[in-house]
Amino acid sequence: MAIKLSKDNKKQLIASIKRYFEENMENEIGDLKADLLLDYFLKEFGPIVYNQAISDAAAFFQERAADLDASCYEVEFGYWNSA
């Protein structure tokens, strides 16, 4: 599953890559190179980040679902037993 970005997000990411190169690599790159680098990162690293996010979300929901019995339990036929 390819990661798709909105045009605005892609534009901002390209600007961020260019700024990173200017400030940290003491080198300037153009829009095309930044765009190609972004595409590479999305294809190479995107699936790892995506899969980890899905795994983290699944674990979060499984923990919450496992706790449902304890946190949402009501005693049945408890009217006469409460006296």
SULUR-V598110 format. One record per backbone hydrogen bond with DSSP energy under -0.5 kcal/mol. NH is the residue of the N-H (numbers start at 1). CO is the residue of the C=O. If there is no record, write none. Layout:
BEGIN
nh & co
NH & CO
NH & CO
END
This chain:
BEGIN
nh & co
4 & 2
10 & 6
11 & 7
12 & 8
13 & 9
14 & 10
15 & 11
16 & 12
17 & 13
18 & 14
19 & 15
20 & 16
21 & 17
22 & 18
23 & 19
24 & 20
25 & 20
25 & 21
27 & 21
34 & 30
35 & 31
36 & 32
37 & 33
38 & 34
39 & 35
40 & 36
41 & 37
42 & 38
43 & 39
44 & 40
45 & 41
46 & 41
49 & 45
50 & 46
51 & 47
52 & 48
53 & 49
54 & 50
55 & 51
56 & 52
57 & 53
58 & 54
59 & 55
60 & 56
61 & 57
62 & 58
63 & 59
64 & 60
65 & 61
66 & 62
67 & 63
68 & 65
71 & 67
72 & 68
78 & 75
82 & 78
83 & 80
END
